[in-house]
Amino acid sequence: MNFNTSAALLACLRSLHEHPPEVSHDIVVVDNGSTDGSVQNVLATWPSVRVVEMGHNVGFAAATNTGVYASKSDLLLMLNSDTHVPKGSIDRLIQALEADPTSAAVGPRLVAPNGLIELSFGRMMSPWNEALQKLFNLGLSKRVFPFTRWLDHRSSSSHYPDWVSGACLLVRRSCGDTVGWLDERFFLYCEDVDFCASLRAAGHRILFSPTAEVVHIRGHSGSGDPAKTHAMYRRSQLAFYEKHYPRWTGLLRGYLRLRRHRQTPK
């Protein structure tokens, strides 16, 4: 899915063309009404890429579903435009999934351009786990040794978390079809955690495989406006709790109202 990330998108497509997987494949770009020339630049640079134009911003989940339905392969790779795919990464991701028939989806190790490992997997989103993840991310941002050591260790072996990041996610079509793919009430954020939860509820596992590594540049998928991006996250967070933890929704709404009140200038 692309929305006004022309430079990042072209770089991502360049990495895919320079390091194509060995299996037969098609590349589909779903554009959410970009105004930065994304569509024109892709068509001019990579005429073999199929571009689906939504006409306006329908959100990440709806655009991704459109891309899924526009394709026909048995395996589908969801890939953010702000990623770079090194040589062999997609092939190793395919190999990991095909070697594990119990898994519906697999995610690679995501790293920043400077090589630092990203926390791209975790336990099911919940009030307690959200608090722990915020604490963990704070420790990682400050390079606190116990946190970085744990992540280095955990991201060096295959395991079955509750979710892996939708920035790069390889999915079996048959499994995605069973659960109806992404829930389109999530405009941006939380859709990958929810999708993985649906796959697990259908009896499948989610696999994290460090044999494949993808560079995640980050910062290109939001609106470019921090306040707007934060608001989009809060809307998705509320939608997630309404779906999975309805008894917590009222408390979350009250907490968010209290925060807004405290942050409002007097």
N, C-alpha and C positions, 0 to 999 in steps of 0.2 A: 504494500500500500504506500502511496506517495501523496504528500500534501506540501507543496512549496519547498521541496528539498532537492532542487535540480542538481546542484553540484554534487551533493552526497549520493544521489541516485545514480548519476553518471559514473561516479567512482565505484559504486557497488556493482553496476552492470559491467564495468571494465574488468573488475576482479573475477566475475563469473565467466566472462568471455576469455580471459587469459588463463583461467584455471577451471575449465568446464569439467563436470563429472563424466565418468566413462560411460554411464548409461544414457540411453536416448532420453531427451528432455526438451521441454518448452519453457520459455520464460514469459510470464504474464505480469505486466505492471498495471495495477489499478490506480487511477489518478482521481483524487477527491476534489476536482475543481481547482487545480493549481493555477496561479496567476503569474508564476515566475518563469514561464516558458518550458516547464518540465516536459510536457508532452511533445512539443516541437523539437526539443533537444534530443529526446530519446529516439524519435522517429528519424531524425536526421543522422544520428550517430549509430544507432543499432536498428536498422530497418527490419531485422528478423524478429525483434521483440514484439510481442503482441501487447498493445495498449488498450485498456478498457477505460473509457472516460465516464465518470459518474456525473459530471456536470456541476456538482456542488459537494460540500464536505458532509458525507454521510457517516463519518466516524470510522474507527479502525476495524471494529468487528464486522460491520456491514460490508465494508470494502473488501476485507479479507474473504468473506463468504462469497462475494461476487467473483473474486479471482478463483476460488475453489470450483465454483460451478462452471467457470469458463474453461476449465482444464479437464483432462480425461485420464490422467495417469493414476496408477494404483498407490503411489506415494506422492505426497505433496509437501513441499518445503515452504513454510511461512518464513519470510526473511525481511527484516526491516531495511529501509533504504540507507540507514546510517550504519551499515555493516560492510566489512571487507572480508572476502572469503579466500583464505590461503589455498595453495595447491594441495589437492587430495582431501580437503576437509569434508566436502559433501560425500565423496566416496566412502570415507571412513564412517560417516554418520549413517549412510545407507547400510553398510556392513554391520554396524552395531545393532540396528533395528531388525534387520533380516535374521541375525543370529539369535534374537530373543523373541520368539513368537508370543510370549505373554505380554509384551509391551505394545501399546497403541501408538506411542510417540516417544521421540528421543530428542534431547537437547545437547548441544556441545558445551565445552568450556568457553565462556566468553571472556575476552581480555580487552583492556583498554589499549589505545595506540602505544602507550608507554610500557605495555606488557603486564601491568597489574591485573590480577584476576578479579572478575566481577562476581558478586553474589547473584547467581542466576538460577537458583533452585532453593527450595525450602519446604516448610510444613504448611499445611492448609491455613489460609488466612483466617484469623480470629482475633478478638481483642487482645488476648494474651500473646499470641504469636506476632501480632503487629508490633506490640510494645517491645518484644524481644528483638525483632528484626531492626527496629529503629535504633535500639541500643547497639546492636551488632554493626549496623552501617556506620554509626558514629565512631565506633572503635576502629573500623576499617579506614574511615576517612582520616583519622588521626594516626594511622599506622601503628596501633597498639599491638604489641607482639603477640599476646595470646590469641587475639582475634585473627590476625593475618596468618599465624601459624595454623590455626584450625582450618581456615579457608584453604590454605595451600594443601593441607593434608586431605581434606574432604573432596576437593576438586581434582585430586590426583587419582581417584579410583571410581569405577562405575558403581552406581547405587540407584535406589528407587525412591526419590523424594515425592512429596505430594504434588509438586508443580515444578516445571522448568520454564524459563523465560520464553515468551512468544517472539522475542527479537530474532531467534533462529530456532525453528521447531519443525522437525520432520514427522509427519503423521501418516498413518495408514488410512487410505480413503474409506475402506470398509468400516473402520472404527469411527471415523469422523461422521460418516453418513448415519451411523446408528444413533448418535447423540444429537444430530442436527447442527454440527459445527458450532461456531461462536454465537453466544447470546448477544443479539444486537441491541439490547438495552444498555450495554456498556459502550459508550461513545469512544472513550480512551481510558486505558488503565483497568486492571483487574480482570480483563477478558481472558487472559492466558491462565490465571489461577482458576477461574470458573470453568474454563474448557477442560483443564486437566482434572478438575473435580468431577465433571460429567463423565469423562473417560474412565476414571477410577470407579465411579458408581455403576458403570456398565460392566465392571469385572475385569478391567484392564489395568496394567501398570504403566507408570511413567518412568522412563529411563534417562539418567544423566550419564553421558559418556565423555570422558576426558580424552579419548583417542582422537576426537575431532576438536579443533580450536578455531574460533571465528573472532575477528576483531570487531568490537562494538564501540563506535565513536561516541554515541549518545548525544543528547541535546538537540537532535534534529526532528524528533517525532512530535514534540509539543507545538504550541502555537507561536513560540518566540516571545510571548508575554507571560512572565512568571506567575502573575496573579491569575490570569486566565487559565493557565496550565494547572495551577493549584485547585482552582474551582472545578475544573473538569475531573481531577482526581477525586475530589470530595463527592461529586455527583455519582461517580462510578462506585466509590466506597459505600455510599448509602444504598445504591442499587444492589450491591453485593450482600450487604447485611440484611436488606429486605428479603432477599432470595434465600440466604443460607442461615441467618440468625435473626429472624423477625423479632424475637423478644429483646434483642439488643438495640433495635433500630431507634426506639424512642430515646434511650439513654444517649446514643450517639448523636442524635439530632440536638438534644439538650446541651451536650458537651460542645458541639460546633457553634451553637448560638451563643453560649457563654464565651467562647474564644473570640467570636466576632465582636461581642460587646466589649471585651477587654481591649481589643486591638483598635476599636474605633476611636479616633482622636476626639478629645473633649473640647 
